[in-house]
């Protein structure tokens, strides 16, 4: 598993569909993937052992309430804990929470869509 595949696997392990935010998705793609009411859009950047990289992901949930999306953010926070290591080709990635970890965002276009931005830090413990 390479670095990009590891990020995909990590974000897709929480029971909500997860998509690379740079992907080219239209409304039909979202419906075909059954991604309408809740999903994760995550940032992809990679590096090596020389230093951590700050990354974000956004949780989206169509609801009038913050309860479900806040619980998902807490689930991810608990899973990461003090850091989560994953084995990849030629090394490991180490995923940690950044401060602030979770931030509520308002969607001015769609009042029923809730969004929480998650901030993580990833160390790519590889030579390349």
GROMACS elastic network, one bead per residue, 0.5 to 0.9 nm:
[ bonds ]
;  ai    aj funct       b0    kb
    1     4     6  0.81476   500
    1     5     6  0.58152   500
    1     6     6  0.63012   500
    1    87     6  0.80867   500
    1    88     6  0.51670   500
    1    89     6  0.55302   500
    2     5     6  0.52917   500
    2     6     6  0.61827   500
    2     7     6  0.89017   500
    2    88     6  0.57086   500
    2    89     6  0.54773   500
    2    90     6  0.85981   500
    3     6     6  0.50886   500
    3     7     6  0.64705   500
    3     8     6  0.87614   500
    3    45     6  0.88274   500
    3    46     6  0.66397   500
    3    47     6  0.86597   500
    3    88     6  0.66282   500
    3    89     6  0.77189   500
    3    92     6  0.87247   500
    3    93     6  0.76695   500
    3   124     6  0.78568   500
    4     7     6  0.52510   500
    4     8     6  0.63169   500
    4     9     6  0.86874   500
    4    44     6  0.68524   500
    4    45     6  0.78865   500
    4    46     6  0.73414   500
    5     9     6  0.60793   500
    5    10     6  0.85237   500
    5    88     6  0.87450   500
    6     9     6  0.50327   500
    6    10     6  0.60318   500
    6    11     6  0.86812   500
    6    86     6  0.74785   500
    6    87     6  0.83075   500
    6    88     6  0.68677   500
    6    93     6  0.80846   500
    7    10     6  0.50460   500
    7    11     6  0.62378   500
    7    12     6  0.84681   500
    7    42     6  0.84698   500
    7    43     6  0.88219   500
    7    44     6  0.72993   500
    8    11     6  0.54834   500
    8    12     6  0.60539   500
    8    13     6  0.86130   500
    8    18     6  0.73465   500
    8    19     6  0.76971   500
    8    20     6  0.76718   500
    8    42     6  0.84532   500
    8    44     6  0.87661   500
    9    12     6  0.51730   500
    9    13     6  0.61302   500
    9    18     6  0.89863   500
   10    13     6  0.54265   500
   10    14     6  0.79146   500
   10    86     6  0.86720   500
   11    14     6  0.64691   500
   11    15     6  0.89169   500
   11    16     6  0.83675   500
   11    17     6  0.81911   500
   11    18     6  0.58754   500
   11    19     6  0.83195   500
   11    40     6  0.73500   500
   11    41     6  0.86511   500
   11    42     6  0.74153   500
   11    57     6  0.85773   500
   12    15     6  0.65894   500
   12    16     6  0.65436   500
   12    17     6  0.59740   500
   12    18     6  0.52362   500
   12    19     6  0.83118   500
   12    40     6  0.82208   500
   13    16     6  0.77479   500
   13    17     6  0.87663   500
   13    18     6  0.87634   500
   14    17     6  0.81942   500
   14    18     6  0.87828   500
   14    72     6  0.80186   500
   14    75     6  0.81494   500
   14    76     6  0.73260   500
   15    18     6  0.88840   500
   16    35     6  0.86803   500
   16    38     6  0.65722   500
   16    39     6  0.52617   500
   16    40     6  0.66583   500
   16    59     6  0.89926   500
   17    33     6  0.82020   500
   17    34     6  0.83445   500
   17    35     6  0.67623   500
   17    38     6  0.75488   500
   17    39     6  0.50057   500
   17    40     6  0.61785   500
   17    41     6  0.86347   500
   18    39     6  0.57749   500
   18    41     6  0.56978   500
   18    42     6  0.70601   500
   18    59     6  0.89980   500
   19    22     6  0.84097   500
   19    23     6  0.71461   500
   19    39     6  0.78042   500
   19    40     6  0.62284   500
   19    42     6  0.62344   500
   19    43     6  0.88245   500
   20    23     6  0.54032   500
   20    24     6  0.89729   500
   20    40     6  0.85686   500
   20    41     6  0.57623   500
   20    42     6  0.51716   500
   20    43     6  0.60843   500
   20    44     6  0.67164   500
   21    24     6  0.83264   500
   21    40     6  0.88492   500
   21    41     6  0.51299   500
   21    42     6  0.54061   500
   21    43     6  0.57210   500
   21    44     6  0.78020   500
   21    57     6  0.84226   500
   22    25     6  0.88266   500
   22    41     6  0.88983   500
   22    42     6  0.85976   500
   22    43     6  0.75177   500
   22    44     6  0.80999   500
   24    29     6  0.89375   500
   25    28     6  0.79288   500
   25    29     6  0.56383   500
   25    30     6  0.66738   500
   26    29     6  0.52647   500
   26    30     6  0.63661   500
   26    31     6  0.88314   500
   27    30     6  0.51386   500
   27    31     6  0.63498   500
   27    32     6  0.86753   500
   27    36     6  0.88451   500
   28    31     6  0.51200   500
   28    32     6  0.60537   500
   28    33     6  0.85426   500
   29    33     6  0.60669   500
   29    34     6  0.84187   500
   29    35     6  0.82994   500
   30    33     6  0.51867   500
   30    34     6  0.61201   500
   30    36     6  0.63681   500
   31    35     6  0.56323   500
   31    36     6  0.62567   500
   32    35     6  0.74971   500
   33    36     6  0.85429   500
   34    37     6  0.85108   500
   35    38     6  0.64081   500
   35    39     6  0.62715   500
   36    39     6  0.75558   500
   36    61     6  0.84893   500
   36    62     6  0.78606   500
   37    60     6  0.75712   500
   37    61     6  0.54625   500
   37    63     6  0.80007   500
   37   113     6  0.83519   500
   38    59     6  0.74598   500
   38    60     6  0.52997   500
   38    62     6  0.63652   500
   38    69     6  0.85600   500
   39    58     6  0.83374   500
   39    59     6  0.60469   500
   39    60     6  0.53759   500
   39    61     6  0.67816   500
   40    57     6  0.67185   500
   40    58     6  0.55674   500
   40    60     6  0.61897   500
   40    61     6  0.89814   500
   41    56     6  0.87528   500
   41    57     6  0.55677   500
   41    58     6  0.52241   500
   41    59     6  0.66901   500
   41    60     6  0.79909   500
   42    55     6  0.80594   500
   42    56     6  0.62164   500
   42    58     6  0.63010   500
   42    59     6  0.86892   500
   43    55     6  0.60310   500
   43    56     6  0.56858   500
   43    57     6  0.59497   500
   43    58     6  0.88168   500
   44    55     6  0.73717   500
   44    56     6  0.86642   500
   45    53     6  0.75790   500
   45    54     6  0.87364   500
   45    55     6  0.74293   500
   46    53     6  0.75234   500
   46   122     6  0.85755   500
   46   123     6  0.89367   500
   46   124     6  0.71949   500
   47    50     6  0.77875   500
   47    51     6  0.78005   500
   47    52     6  0.78959   500
   47    53     6  0.72697   500
   47   122     6  0.89004   500
   47   123     6  0.77676   500
   47   124     6  0.58258   500
   47   125     6  0.86579   500
   47   126     6  0.83040   500
   47   128     6  0.74707   500
   48    51     6  0.69623   500
   48    52     6  0.82611   500
   48   123     6  0.73179   500
   48   125     6  0.59887   500
   48   126     6  0.52835   500
   48   127     6  0.59217   500
   48   128     6  0.55182   500
   49    52     6  0.77207   500
   49   123     6  0.66787   500
   49   124     6  0.54836   500
   49   126     6  0.55088   500
   49   127     6  0.62619   500
   49   128     6  0.79182   500
   50   123     6  0.84590   500
   50   124     6  0.83329   500
   50   125     6  0.84110   500
   50   127     6  0.87953   500
   51   122     6  0.86824   500
   51   123     6  0.63788   500
   51   124     6  0.78213   500
   51   125     6  0.89340   500
   52    94     6  0.89885   500
   52   121     6  0.61411   500
   52   122     6  0.53268   500
   52   124     6  0.71247   500
   53   120     6  0.84195   500
   53   121     6  0.55054   500
   53   122     6  0.52349   500
   53   123     6  0.64490   500
   53   124     6  0.82914   500
   54    98     6  0.80458   500
   54   119     6  0.72510   500
   54   120     6  0.59307   500
   54   122     6  0.64817   500
   55   118     6  0.84105   500
   55   119     6  0.60832   500
   55   120     6  0.53385   500
   55   121     6  0.59068   500
   55   122     6  0.72584   500
   56   117     6  0.67062   500
   56   118     6  0.54643   500
   56   120     6  0.60533   500
   56   121     6  0.84591   500
   57   116     6  0.83754   500
   57   117     6  0.57916   500
   57   118     6  0.51850   500
   57   119     6  0.68144   500
   57   120     6  0.81713   500
   58   115     6  0.64768   500
   58   116     6  0.55867   500
   58   118     6  0.60243   500
   58   119     6  0.89456   500
   59    69     6  0.70216   500
   59    72     6  0.81895   500
   59    73     6  0.76648   500
   59   114     6  0.79779   500
   59   115     6  0.54381   500
   59   116     6  0.51609   500
   59   117     6  0.64039   500
   59   118     6  0.76889   500
   60    69     6  0.73383   500
   60   113     6  0.67180   500
   60   114     6  0.56456   500
   60   116     6  0.68311   500
   60   117     6  0.89621   500
   61    66     6  0.85639   500
   61    68     6  0.78587   500
   61    69     6  0.62037   500
   61   112     6  0.82931   500
   61   113     6  0.56994   500
   61   114     6  0.51224   500
   61   115     6  0.65456   500
   61   116     6  0.89532   500
   62    65     6  0.86663   500
   62   111     6  0.89135   500
   62   112     6  0.54769   500
   62   114     6  0.59703   500
   62   115     6  0.87622   500
   63    66     6  0.73755   500
   63    68     6  0.84302   500
   63    69     6  0.88630   500
   63   111     6  0.87853   500
   63   112     6  0.51616   500
   63   113     6  0.59699   500
   63   114     6  0.65037   500
   64   111     6  0.78176   500
   64   112     6  0.52034   500
   64   113     6  0.74793   500
   64   114     6  0.76504   500
   65    68     6  0.73767   500
   65    69     6  0.83439   500
   65   112     6  0.82644   500
   65   114     6  0.77081   500
   66    69     6  0.56936   500
   66    70     6  0.58681   500
   66    71     6  0.85354   500
   66   104     6  0.88734   500
   66   114     6  0.67528   500
   66   115     6  0.87560   500
   67    70     6  0.52300   500
   67    71     6  0.61678   500
   67    72     6  0.87875   500
   68    71     6  0.51717   500
   68    72     6  0.63908   500
   68    73     6  0.88215   500
   69    72     6  0.50437   500
   69    73     6  0.62863   500
   69    74     6  0.86713   500
   69   114     6  0.73615   500
   69   115     6  0.76405   500
   69   116     6  0.73595   500
   70    73     6  0.50684   500
   70    74     6  0.62361   500
   70    75     6  0.86224   500
   70   102     6  0.88462   500
   70   104     6  0.87736   500
   70   116     6  0.77142   500
   71    74     6  0.50319   500
   71    75     6  0.61276   500
   71    76     6  0.87214   500
   72    76     6  0.63073   500
   72    77     6  0.85911   500
   73    76     6  0.52316   500
   73    77     6  0.61858   500
   73    78     6  0.86467   500
   73   101     6  0.89282   500
   73   102     6  0.69836   500
   73   116     6  0.75413   500
   73   117     6  0.89013   500
   73   118     6  0.75991   500
   74    78     6  0.60295   500
   74    79     6  0.84841   500
   74   102     6  0.86789   500
   75    78     6  0.51574   500
   75    79     6  0.61568   500
   75    80     6  0.87280   500
   76    79     6  0.50294   500
   76    80     6  0.62336   500
   76    81     6  0.85361   500
   77    80     6  0.52774   500
   77    81     6  0.61164   500
   77    97     6  0.72156   500
   77   101     6  0.78007   500
   77   102     6  0.86874   500
   78    81     6  0.50076   500
   78    82     6  0.87578   500
   79    82     6  0.89109   500
   79    83     6  0.85287   500
   79    84     6  0.76262   500
   80    83     6  0.51902   500
   80    84     6  0.51703   500
   80    85     6  0.89260   500
   80    95     6  0.69755   500
   80    96     6  0.63359   500
   80    97     6  0.69634   500
   81    84     6  0.70595   500
   81    96     6  0.76073   500
   81    97     6  0.77421   500
   82    95     6  0.89245   500
   82    96     6  0.66124   500
   82    97     6  0.76606   500
   83    94     6  0.64785   500
   83    95     6  0.54891   500
   83    97     6  0.72326   500
   84    93     6  0.81781   500
   84    94     6  0.56105   500
   84    95     6  0.50969   500
   84    96     6  0.65632   500
   85    92     6  0.65813   500
   85    93     6  0.56798   500
   85    95     6  0.63190   500
   85    96     6  0.89401   500
   86    91     6  0.87153   500
   86    92     6  0.54806   500
   86    93     6  0.53355   500
   86    94     6  0.65063   500
   86    95     6  0.81706   500
   87    90     6  0.83536   500
   87    91     6  0.61250   500
   87    93     6  0.65717   500
   87    94     6  0.89553   500
   88    91     6  0.54242   500
   88    92     6  0.51265   500
   88    93     6  0.69649   500
   88   126     6  0.87905   500
   89    92     6  0.75197   500
   89   126     6  0.83562   500
   90   125     6  0.84964   500
   90   126     6  0.59831   500
   90   127     6  0.76095   500
   90   128     6  0.83613   500
   91   124     6  0.77962   500
   91   125     6  0.56410   500
   91   127     6  0.79545   500
   92   123     6  0.82604   500
   92   124     6  0.62734   500
   92   125     6  0.50901   500
   92   126     6  0.65706   500
   93   122     6  0.65893   500
   93   123     6  0.55596   500
   93   125     6  0.56525   500
   93   126     6  0.80205   500
   94   121     6  0.81369   500
   94   122     6  0.55291   500
   94   123     6  0.50474   500
   94   124     6  0.66130   500
   94   125     6  0.74007   500
   95   120     6  0.67851   500
   95   121     6  0.58570   500
   95   123     6  0.66484   500
   95   124     6  0.88773   500
   96   119     6  0.88767   500
   96   120     6  0.55843   500
   96   121     6  0.51626   500
   96   122     6  0.63390   500
   96   123     6  0.84382   500
   97   100     6  0.82235   500
   97   101     6  0.58299   500
   97   118     6  0.83619   500
   97   119     6  0.63739   500
   97   121     6  0.61507   500
   97   122     6  0.88517   500
   98   101     6  0.51628   500
   98   102     6  0.88280   500
   98   118     6  0.83987   500
   98   119     6  0.53482   500
   98   121     6  0.61049   500
   99   102     6  0.79916   500
   99   119     6  0.70428   500
   99   120     6  0.82784   500
  100   103     6  0.70110   500
  100   118     6  0.80945   500
  100   119     6  0.68041   500
  101   117     6  0.79527   500
  101   118     6  0.53773   500
  101   120     6  0.69359   500
  102   116     6  0.62590   500
  102   117     6  0.55937   500
  102   119     6  0.65309   500
  103   115     6  0.84409   500
  103   116     6  0.53691   500
  103   117     6  0.51865   500
  103   118     6  0.66540   500
  103   119     6  0.85000   500
  104   114     6  0.79252   500
  104   115     6  0.60951   500
  104   117     6  0.65433   500
  105   114     6  0.72642   500
  105   115     6  0.53292   500
  105   116     6  0.57440   500
  105   117     6  0.70708   500
  106   109     6  0.89801   500
  106   110     6  0.89379   500
  106   111     6  0.80638   500
  106   113     6  0.82351   500
  106   114     6  0.69213   500
  106   115     6  0.67981   500
  106   116     6  0.87654   500
  107   110     6  0.56759   500
  107   111     6  0.62616   500
  107   112     6  0.82643   500
  107   113     6  0.65171   500
  107   114     6  0.70287   500
  107   115     6  0.73686   500
  108   111     6  0.64429   500
  109   113     6  0.87306   500
  110   113     6  0.57091   500
  110   114     6  0.87822   500
  111   114     6  0.78712   500
  123   126     6  0.88809   500
  124   127     6  0.86126   500
  124   128     6  0.88605   500
  125   128     6  0.88173   500
